[in-house]
Amino acid sequence: MIPVTSFAQRTVAVFGLGKSGLSTVRALEAGGAKVVAWDDSEAKRAEASKAGITVEDLTARSWSDFAAFVLSPGVPLTHPEPHPTVKLAHAASVEIVGDVELFQREIRKQFPASKIVAITGTNGKSTTTALIGHMVKRCGGEVQVGGNIGTPVLELDPPRSATVFVVEVSSYQIDLAPSLAPDVGILLNVTPDHIDRHGTIENYAAVKARLFAHQGEGATAIIGVDDGFSSDICTQLSAARRQKVVPISVGKTLGRGIYVIDGLLYDNTGTQTQKAGDFRPLRTLAGAHNWQNAAVAYAAGRALGYPRERILTAFESFPGLAHRMEIVAEQGGVRYVNDSKATNADAASKALATYDNIYWIIGGKSKEGGIESLTGYFPRVRRAYLIGAASDEFARTLDGKVDYLRSQTLDRAVEAAANDAGNGEGELRIVLLSPACASFDQFASFEERGESFRRLVLKHVEAQKRASA
């Protein structure tokens, strides 16, 4: 835990008693603050009270003694309507912050030798965060990884040396971190998302841009420029010349920056363009979207001072993230890929664009638009295996375009896909779970769905080994 000492001997209000909220309370109390906490959930209030936290209705008391108000990122700050506690904080002129803001202040105050690498973007944040953390460790650095990816930032350990903190930050967290100033700030992309919480796509992009607002000389901004909003942000920062700006592209040659063409990495940040590496052999970073993640991580490694060769060697041993195009097994020319995190068509498109010769397990609780947007990838699919509530809808979309089987359940789908792929043609056949659906019709979460897929695949692979022994 990183104690928050900046509010010692003062009273701080905390709203939201989920994972980050509870860690915030503990960190504030460890730093000497008095905390008054509340949550709209009676169950969470009871849990916090049982843990010894002072729980008091923030809407029914005076705010005159509060030095700050810490809001959990899942609670509306501006849209569609500010939470009642936000309105009370504004009325009382009480500063509103989040746990990332407290983390930023404490690191700069207590551990100035440490570095903060902050990653945001609509897509790819978690993979990029994990990849950079892995890279720093393999390059010999002291690293801690947290934020939106899993461990709340205030739950991370105080640094033992010049630690690199690699932190995934959402737009909600940036909105609550007014002084965030990472040594290396990364914006992967901006596409429509969370509009209900920001009002417009323009507001959403503006919040993402705030990641760089307080960077100065010596800091680095790494920005994917393959979408219009991110490209505009990059242009504005480059013109302001407050920090070093490194544009990143996949598929487009840049006059200055780092880019990937057909899997080959080029570095044009120096006096001349250099071919820096080849991403094509990286099994756990396959596909154009992962090449962007790797190019960004490469740029971050260079900004942190690591040699090119060590960065690229680190990428070779990156295990990937569970349920995100995770390679579960490979046997007899069949690769089994767990992409359970693909809960909508756009997410599933990344795996479909990466592979060919696909035996596609698809279905669950359908999202708006279904899989109509994926028709361009249908020629890559040998056969589809339909599961869950979306089976009828997806059958209508696939009819006449892709051969399909109504498997209904995941165990039947895995068995059928594994057998078909095992008897299929081609040097490499892909059994792909990329459902393009929520899991809630048959599973509690995409994680549970992915774990089930993994167990079924490993059971099948083991049975095949025994049969051939």
C-alpha positions as CSV (number, residue, x, y, z in Angstrom):
1,M,0.0,0.0,0.0
2,I,1.1,3.6,-0.7
3,P,-0.1,5.7,2.3
4,V,-1.6,9.1,1.3
5,T,0.1,11.6,3.6
6,S,-1.1,14.8,1.9
7,F,-4.3,14.8,4.0
8,A,-2.8,13.9,7.4
9,Q,-4.9,15.2,10.3
10,R,-7.7,16.3,8.0
11,T,-11.1,14.8,7.1
12,V,-11.7,13.4,3.6
13,A,-15.0,12.2,2.2
14,V,-15.0,9.0,0.0
15,F,-17.9,7.9,-2.2
16,G,-17.9,4.4,-3.7
17,L,-16.8,1.4,-1.7
18,G,-15.8,-1.0,-4.4
19,K,-12.3,-2.2,-5.0
20,S,-10.6,1.2,-5.6
21,G,-12.8,2.9,-3.0
22,L,-11.8,0.5,-0.2
23,S,-8.1,0.8,-1.2
24,T,-8.4,4.6,-1.1
25,V,-9.9,4.5,2.4
26,R,-7.1,2.3,3.7
27,A,-4.4,4.5,2.1
28,L,-5.8,7.7,3.4
29,E,-6.1,6.3,6.9
30,A,-2.6,4.9,6.7
31,G,-1.4,8.4,5.9
32,G,-3.2,9.9,9.0
33,A,-6.4,11.2,7.5
34,K,-9.9,10.8,9.0
35,V,-12.2,9.2,6.4
36,V,-16.0,9.4,6.1
37,A,-17.2,7.0,3.5
38,W,-20.5,6.2,1.8
39,D,-22.0,4.1,-1.0
40,D,-25.4,3.8,-2.5
41,S,-25.3,0.0,-2.0
42,E,-26.5,-1.1,1.5
43,A,-24.4,-4.3,1.1
44,K,-21.2,-2.4,0.5
45,R,-21.9,0.0,3.3
46,A,-22.4,-3.0,5.7
47,E,-19.2,-4.6,4.4
48,A,-17.2,-1.4,5.0
49,S,-18.7,-0.8,8.4
50,K,-17.8,-4.3,9.4
51,A,-14.2,-3.6,8.3
52,G,-14.1,-0.6,10.7
53,I,-14.6,2.1,8.2
54,T,-16.6,5.2,9.3
55,V,-19.8,5.1,7.2
56,E,-22.0,8.1,7.1
57,D,-24.6,9.4,4.6
58,L,-22.8,12.1,2.7
59,T,-26.0,13.6,1.5
60,A,-27.3,14.2,5.0
61,R,-24.4,15.9,6.7
62,S,-22.4,19.1,6.5
63,W,-19.4,19.3,4.1
64,S,-17.7,22.1,5.9
65,D,-15.0,19.9,7.5
66,F,-14.0,18.0,4.3
67,A,-10.6,18.8,2.9
68,A,-11.3,16.7,-0.3
69,F,-13.8,14.4,-1.8
70,V,-12.6,11.2,-3.4
71,L,-15.0,9.8,-6.0
72,S,-14.8,6.3,-7.3
73,P,-14.3,6.3,-11.1
74,G,-17.5,4.3,-11.8
75,V,-19.7,7.1,-10.4
76,P,-21.0,9.8,-12.8
77,L,-19.0,13.1,-12.5
78,T,-20.7,15.1,-15.3
79,H,-23.0,12.9,-17.5
80,P,-25.7,11.9,-17.8
81,E,-26.2,13.7,-14.5
82,P,-23.6,14.4,-11.7
83,H,-24.1,12.2,-8.7
84,P,-25.8,14.0,-5.8
85,T,-22.5,13.9,-3.8
86,V,-20.8,15.6,-6.7
87,K,-23.3,18.5,-6.6
88,L,-22.8,18.8,-2.8
89,A,-19.0,18.9,-3.3
90,H,-19.3,21.7,-5.9
91,A,-21.7,23.6,-3.6
92,A,-19.2,23.4,-0.7
93,S,-16.2,24.2,-2.9
94,V,-14.6,20.8,-2.0
95,E,-12.0,19.5,-4.4
96,I,-13.1,16.3,-6.2
97,V,-10.4,13.8,-7.1
98,G,-9.9,10.1,-7.6
99,D,-7.4,7.5,-6.5
100,V,-5.1,8.1,-9.5
101,E,-4.8,11.8,-8.4
102,L,-3.8,10.8,-4.9
103,F,-1.3,8.3,-6.3
104,Q,0.3,10.9,-8.5
105,R,0.7,13.4,-5.6
106,E,2.2,10.8,-3.3
107,I,4.7,9.5,-5.9
108,R,5.9,12.9,-6.7
109,K,6.1,13.9,-3.0
110,Q,7.6,10.8,-1.5
111,F,9.3,9.0,-4.4
112,P,10.5,11.5,-6.9
113,A,13.0,9.1,-8.5
114,S,10.2,6.8,-9.6
115,K,8.7,7.0,-13.1
116,I,5.1,6.8,-14.0
117,V,4.0,5.3,-17.4
118,A,0.3,5.9,-17.9
119,I,-1.6,4.2,-20.7
120,T,-5.0,5.1,-22.0
121,G,-7.1,4.6,-25.1
122,T,-10.4,3.0,-26.2
123,N,-8.9,-0.3,-27.1
124,G,-5.7,-2.2,-26.2
125,K,-5.0,-0.6,-22.8
126,S,-4.7,-3.8,-20.8
127,T,-2.5,-5.7,-23.3
128,T,-0.2,-2.6,-23.7
129,T,0.0,-2.1,-19.9
130,A,0.9,-5.7,-19.3
131,L,3.4,-5.7,-22.2
132,I,5.2,-2.7,-20.9
133,G,5.3,-4.1,-17.4
134,H,6.8,-7.3,-18.8
135,M,9.3,-5.4,-20.8
136,V,10.5,-3.2,-17.9
137,K,11.0,-6.3,-15.8
138,R,12.9,-8.2,-18.6
139,C,15.0,-5.1,-19.2
140,G,16.2,-5.2,-15.5
141,G,13.9,-2.5,-14.1
142,E,11.9,-2.5,-10.9
143,V,8.3,-2.4,-12.0
144,Q,4.8,-2.4,-10.6
145,V,1.7,-2.7,-12.7
146,G,-1.8,-1.5,-11.7
147,G,-4.7,0.9,-12.2
148,N,-7.6,0.0,-14.3
149,I,-6.0,-3.3,-15.3
150,G,-6.5,-4.9,-11.9
151,T,-4.6,-3.8,-8.7
152,P,-5.8,-0.3,-7.6
153,V,-2.9,2.2,-7.8
154,L,-2.9,2.8,-4.0
155,E,-2.6,-0.9,-3.4
156,L,0.7,-1.0,-5.1
157,D,3.8,-1.3,-2.9
158,P,6.0,1.8,-2.1
159,P,9.1,1.6,-4.4
160,R,12.3,0.0,-3.1
161,S,14.3,1.9,-5.7
162,A,13.7,3.8,-8.8
163,T,10.5,1.9,-9.6
164,V,8.6,2.3,-12.8
165,F,4.9,2.3,-12.2
166,V,3.0,1.1,-15.2
167,V,-0.6,2.3,-14.8
168,E,-3.6,1.7,-17.0
169,V,-6.0,4.7,-16.7
170,S,-9.5,5.0,-18.1
171,S,-11.2,8.2,-19.2
172,Y,-13.1,8.2,-15.9
173,Q,-9.9,8.1,-13.9
174,I,-8.3,10.8,-16.0
175,D,-11.3,13.0,-15.3
176,L,-10.6,12.7,-11.6
177,A,-6.9,13.3,-11.8
178,P,-6.4,17.0,-12.5
179,S,-2.7,17.0,-11.9
180,L,-1.7,13.7,-13.5
181,A,1.7,14.2,-15.2
182,P,3.2,10.9,-16.3
183,D,6.8,10.7,-17.3
184,V,5.6,8.6,-20.3
185,G,2.0,9.2,-21.3
186,I,0.4,6.9,-23.9
187,L,-2.8,7.3,-26.0
188,L,-3.5,4.3,-28.2
189,N,-6.6,5.4,-29.9
190,V,-10.0,7.2,-29.6
191,T,-13.1,5.6,-31.0
192,P,-16.7,6.1,-29.8
193,D,-17.1,4.8,-26.3
194,H,-18.6,5.8,-22.9
195,I,-20.5,8.6,-24.6
196,D,-23.2,8.3,-21.9
197,R,-20.5,9.3,-19.3
198,H,-18.9,12.2,-21.3
199,G,-21.8,13.5,-23.4
200,T,-20.1,13.6,-26.8
201,I,-17.2,11.9,-28.5
202,E,-15.5,15.3,-28.5
203,N,-15.7,15.5,-24.7
204,Y,-14.4,11.9,-24.5
205,A,-11.4,12.8,-26.7
206,A,-10.8,15.9,-24.7
207,V,-10.6,13.9,-21.4
208,K,-8.1,11.5,-23.0
209,A,-6.0,14.5,-24.1
210,R,-5.7,15.6,-20.5
211,L,-3.3,12.8,-19.9
212,F,-0.7,15.0,-21.4
213,A,-1.8,18.4,-20.1
214,H,0.7,18.7,-17.3
215,Q,3.7,17.0,-18.9
216,G,6.7,19.2,-19.4
217,E,10.2,19.1,-20.6
218,G,11.7,15.6,-20.1
219,A,8.4,13.8,-20.4
220,T,7.3,11.8,-23.5
221,A,3.8,11.6,-25.1
222,I,3.3,8.5,-27.3
223,I,0.2,8.7,-29.5
224,G,-1.3,6.4,-32.0
225,V,-2.3,8.5,-35.0
226,D,-4.4,6.1,-37.0
227,D,-7.7,7.7,-36.0
228,G,-8.7,11.3,-36.4
229,F,-9.1,12.4,-32.8
230,S,-5.8,10.9,-31.7
231,S,-4.0,12.4,-34.7
232,D,-5.4,15.9,-33.9
233,I,-4.2,15.5,-30.3
234,C,-0.8,14.6,-31.5
235,T,-0.6,17.6,-33.9
236,Q,-1.6,20.0,-31.1
237,L,1.0,18.6,-28.7
238,S,3.7,18.7,-31.3
239,A,2.9,22.3,-32.0
240,A,3.0,23.2,-28.3
241,R,6.4,21.6,-27.9
242,R,6.0,21.1,-24.1
243,Q,7.2,17.5,-24.2
244,K,8.7,15.0,-26.6
245,V,5.9,13.7,-28.9
246,V,6.3,10.3,-30.6
247,P,3.6,9.4,-33.2
248,I,2.8,5.7,-33.7
249,S,1.1,4.2,-36.8
250,V,0.4,0.7,-38.1
251,G,0.1,0.6,-41.9
252,K,1.2,4.2,-42.6
253,T,4.7,5.5,-43.1
254,L,5.5,8.5,-40.9
255,G,7.9,11.3,-41.7
256,R,8.7,11.3,-38.0
257,G,7.8,8.7,-35.4
258,I,7.5,4.9,-35.1
259,Y,5.5,2.8,-37.5
260,V,4.8,-0.8,-38.5
261,I,4.4,-1.9,-42.2
262,D,3.4,-5.5,-42.8
263,G,4.7,-6.5,-39.3
264,L,8.0,-4.8,-39.7
265,L,8.9,-2.1,-37.1
266,Y,10.5,1.2,-38.3
267,D,12.0,3.8,-36.0
268,N,12.1,7.3,-37.5
269,T,12.7,9.3,-34.3
270,G,16.4,9.9,-35.0
271,T,18.3,11.3,-37.9
272,Q,17.3,8.5,-40.2
273,T,14.8,5.8,-40.5
274,Q,15.9,2.4,-39.1
275,K,14.3,-1.0,-39.5
276,A,14.0,-1.7,-35.8
277,G,12.4,-5.2,-35.6
278,D,10.0,-7.8,-36.9
279,F,6.8,-8.4,-35.1
280,R,5.5,-11.2,-37.4
281,P,7.0,-14.1,-35.4
282,L,5.4,-12.9,-32.1
283,R,2.6,-15.4,-31.5
284,T,1.2,-13.7,-28.5
285,L,1.2,-10.3,-30.3
286,A,-0.4,-11.3,-33.5
287,G,-2.4,-9.0,-35.7
288,A,-2.3,-5.3,-36.5
289,H,-4.0,-4.2,-33.3
290,N,-1.2,-6.0,-31.3
291,W,1.4,-4.6,-33.5
292,Q,0.3,-1.1,-32.4
293,N,0.5,-2.2,-28.8
294,A,4.0,-3.5,-29.4
295,A,5.1,-0.4,-31.3
296,V,3.8,1.8,-28.4
297,A,5.6,-0.4,-25.9
298,Y,8.8,-0.2,-27.9
299,A,8.5,3.6,-27.9
300,A,8.0,3.5,-24.1
301,G,11.0,1.3,-23.6
302,R,13.2,3.7,-25.6
303,A,11.8,6.7,-23.6
304,L,12.8,4.8,-20.5
305,G,16.3,4.3,-21.8
306,Y,16.3,0.6,-22.6
307,P,18.3,-0.8,-25.5
308,R,16.4,-1.8,-28.6
309,E,17.6,-5.4,-28.6
310,R,16.5,-6.0,-25.0
311,I,13.1,-4.5,-25.7
312,L,12.5,-6.8,-28.6
313,T,13.8,-9.9,-26.8
314,A,11.4,-9.1,-24.0
315,F,8.5,-9.1,-26.4
316,E,9.4,-12.7,-27.5
317,S,8.7,-14.0,-24.0
318,F,5.4,-12.0,-23.4
319,P,2.8,-14.5,-22.4
320,G,-0.2,-12.4,-23.4
321,L,-3.3,-11.7,-21.4
322,A,-5.9,-14.3,-20.4
323,H,-9.0,-14.3,-22.6
324,R,-7.5,-11.8,-25.1
325,M,-6.4,-13.9,-28.1
326,E,-4.8,-16.2,-25.6
327,I,-3.1,-19.2,-27.2
328,V,-4.4,-22.1,-25.0
329,A,-2.8,-25.0,-26.8
330,E,-1.4,-26.1,-30.2
331,Q,-1.4,-29.7,-31.4
332,G,-1.2,-31.4,-34.8
333,G,-1.5,-28.1,-36.7
334,V,-4.4,-26.9,-34.7
335,R,-4.1,-23.7,-32.6
336,Y,-6.7,-23.1,-29.9
337,V,-7.3,-19.4,-29.2
338,N,-9.3,-18.0,-26.2
339,D,-10.7,-14.6,-27.1
340,S,-13.6,-14.7,-24.7
341,K,-13.0,-11.0,-23.9
342,A,-14.4,-10.3,-27.4
343,T,-17.9,-9.4,-26.2
344,N,-19.0,-7.5,-29.3
345,A,-18.5,-7.6,-33.0
346,D,-15.8,-4.9,-33.1
347,A,-13.7,-6.8,-30.5
348,A,-14.2,-10.1,-32.4
349,S,-13.0,-8.4,-35.6
350,K,-9.4,-8.2,-34.3
351,A,-9.1,-12.0,-34.0
352,L,-10.9,-12.6,-37.3
353,A,-8.5,-10.1,-39.0
354,T,-5.5,-11.8,-37.5
355,Y,-6.1,-15.4,-38.5
356,D,-7.3,-17.4,-41.5
357,N,-8.6,-21.0,-41.7
358,I,-10.8,-20.4,-38.7
359,Y,-13.2,-22.7,-36.9
360,W,-15.2,-20.0,-35.1
361,I,-17.1,-20.5,-31.8
362,I,-19.6,-17.7,-31.6
363,G,-22.6,-16.7,-29.6
364,G,-24.0,-15.8,-26.2
365,K,-26.1,-12.7,-25.4
366,S,-26.1,-10.6,-28.5
367,K,-25.1,-7.0,-28.6
368,E,-26.9,-4.3,-30.8
369,G,-26.0,-4.9,-34.4
370,G,-25.1,-8.5,-34.0
371,I,-22.4,-9.7,-36.3
372,E,-23.5,-7.9,-39.5
373,S,-20.4,-5.8,-39.5
374,L,-18.2,-8.9,-39.6
375,T,-19.3,-10.1,-43.1
376,G,-16.0,-9.0,-44.6
377,Y,-14.2,-11.6,-42.5
378,F,-16.5,-14.5,-43.3
379,P,-14.3,-15.9,-46.1
380,R,-11.7,-16.6,-43.4
381,V,-14.1,-18.9,-41.5
382,R,-14.2,-22.6,-42.4
383,R,-17.1,-23.3,-40.1
384,A,-19.0,-21.5,-37.3
385,Y,-20.3,-23.2,-34.1
386,L,-23.3,-21.3,-32.6
387,I,-23.9,-21.2,-28.9
388,G,-26.3,-19.5,-26.6
389,A,-29.2,-17.1,-27.0
390,A,-27.9,-15.5,-30.2
391,S,-27.9,-18.8,-32.2
392,D,-31.0,-18.0,-34.2
393,E,-30.0,-14.4,-35.0
394,F,-26.5,-15.4,-36.0
395,A,-27.7,-18.3,-38.1
396,R,-29.7,-15.9,-40.1
397,T,-26.7,-13.7,-40.7
398,L,-24.4,-16.6,-41.6
399,D,-26.9,-18.4,-43.8
400,G,-25.6,-18.9,-47.3
401,K,-22.3,-17.2,-46.4
402,V,-20.6,-19.5,-43.8
403,D,-21.2,-23.2,-43.0
404,Y,-22.4,-23.4,-39.4
405,L,-23.4,-25.9,-36.7
406,R,-25.9,-25.2,-34.0
407,S,-23.9,-26.4,-31.0
408,Q,-25.9,-24.6,-28.4
409,T,-23.4,-25.2,-25.6
410,L,-19.7,-24.5,-25.3
411,D,-18.7,-28.1,-24.6
412,R,-20.4,-29.3,-27.8
413,A,-18.9,-26.5,-29.8
414,V,-15.3,-27.2,-28.6
415,E,-15.7,-30.9,-29.4
416,A,-17.1,-30.3,-32.8
417,A,-14.6,-27.5,-33.7
418,A,-11.6,-29.5,-32.5
419,N,-12.6,-32.6,-34.5
420,D,-13.3,-30.6,-37.6
421,A,-10.1,-28.7,-37.4
422,G,-8.2,-31.8,-36.7
423,N,-9.4,-33.3,-39.9
424,G,-9.2,-30.0,-41.8
425,E,-6.7,-28.8,-44.4
426,G,-3.9,-26.3,-44.2
427,E,-0.7,-26.0,-42.3
428,L,-2.4,-24.2,-39.4
429,R,-6.1,-24.4,-38.4
430,I,-7.5,-22.1,-35.7
431,V,-10.2,-23.1,-33.2
432,L,-11.2,-19.6,-32.1
433,L,-13.5,-18.7,-29.3
434,S,-14.4,-15.1,-30.1
435,P,-18.1,-14.9,-29.2
436,A,-19.0,-11.3,-30.2
437,C,-21.5,-11.5,-27.4
438,A,-21.9,-11.0,-23.7
439,S,-21.6,-14.2,-21.6
440,F,-24.6,-13.7,-19.3
441,D,-26.9,-16.2,-20.9
442,Q,-24.8,-19.2,-19.9
443,F,-21.8,-17.8,-17.9
444,A,-21.4,-15.3,-15.1
445,S,-18.6,-13.5,-16.9
446,F,-16.4,-13.6,-20.0
447,E,-13.6,-14.8,-17.6
448,E,-15.7,-17.8,-16.6
449,R,-16.5,-18.5,-20.3
450,G,-12.8,-18.4,-21.2
451,E,-11.8,-20.6,-18.3
452,S,-14.4,-23.2,-19.4
453,F,-13.0,-23.0,-22.9
454,R,-9.5,-23.5,-21.6
455,R,-10.5,-26.6,-19.6
456,L,-12.4,-28.2,-22.5
457,V,-9.5,-27.6,-24.9
458,L,-6.8,-29.0,-22.5
459,K,-9.0,-32.0,-21.8
460,H,-9.4,-32.6,-25.6
461,V,-5.7,-32.2,-26.2
462,E,-4.8,-34.6,-23.4
463,A,-7.2,-37.2,-24.7
464,Q,-5.6,-36.8,-28.2
465,K,-2.1,-37.4,-26.7
466,R,-3.2,-40.5,-24.9
467,A,-4.9,-41.8,-28.0
468,S,-1.7,-41.4,-30.1
469,A,0.6,-42.8,-27.4
